Amino acid sequence: MGWIFGKNKTSMVTAEEALPGRTATMPVPERHAVLDAPLAGPYPEGTEIAEFGLGCFWGAERKFWQTPGVVSTSVGYQGGHTPNPTYEEVCTGLTGHTEVVRVVFDPSRVSYEELLKVFWEAHDPTQGMRQGNDVGTQYRSAIYTHGPAQEKSALASRDAYQHVLTNAGYDPITTEITPAPQYYFAEDYHQQYLYKVPNGYCGIGGTNVKLGDPSEWAACQTGLVPTEE
């Protein structure tokens, strides 16, 4: 493609080193190919937004559009420096973005905490700048929160999952948890990719370690972890 890749795809690029990007936004389809809902909004009244990075976004998006209570999903780029990047640019490691899924959900049908459970159990959050055989900063684990309530739940779920992962012999969680930065839509062919290409590549895979009920998460933050039977 003629792109110059970063010297180390697992090291975050600085703002000064990042590709310049562009002002033009990425055109995307109006409707979700599976859920027949608005892809870029406006979204139905009462819905909320969550954004997660858990490796290659093709398989990650399918996990969420299959979750009852999710109204719409899309894939994009977040957490970096380059405005309106292309997929090829993100893959160089010179934008700083990670591949993410935007999840539009109805909180009366599925809670944010239930979405966090899907997130944690669908990938291995201890791998740093990779997910399985996919290596690079664009595959890092991330939760980009919308508001204090999401941030509180995200941190509580992380601590709870760390407890069970540690007991299962896993390393520390490397997931980035920050207030949501600018979200840039990925190209139209990436949207609902595994619906359009049913036998397409899906590198997503979890640890087979389950996250406990949200009622237990606060105890893990205080150290008052329930005694296991």
Order of alpha helices (4+ residues) and beta strands (2+ residues): beta-alpha-beta-alpha-beta-alpha-beta-beta-beta-alpha-beta-beta-alpha-alpha
